[in-house]
């Protein structure tokens, strides 16, 4: 059984590793449902742990219906995660009707082998 821990800081990622986690999902603002952590937090967590590191890619709290510029932000965050050697990203978006947005495929393709 794999234990994945949602960590909201570098210290939390290290504590997850030390506590026996098998994978870390890194995010920020858990009280708001989670958003993408800062680039520095991602880089430092990647350096601090060797566990598989998955990063939440969510540009803001609230709903999952994103404006065009937010899609650009998500693509840029995914590219940053790839450059840092993250193992994966966690993504999701809805259309105005509440269905999984067709553009989610773009995010998956941008993540490539992660």
Secondary structure, DSSP 8 states (H G I E B T S, - for coil): ---EEEESSHHHHHHHHHTT-SEEEE-B-GGGT-B---HHHHHHHHHH--SEEEEE--SSSS-S---HHHHHHHHHHHHHHHHHT-SEEE---B-TTSSB-TTHHHHHHHHTT-
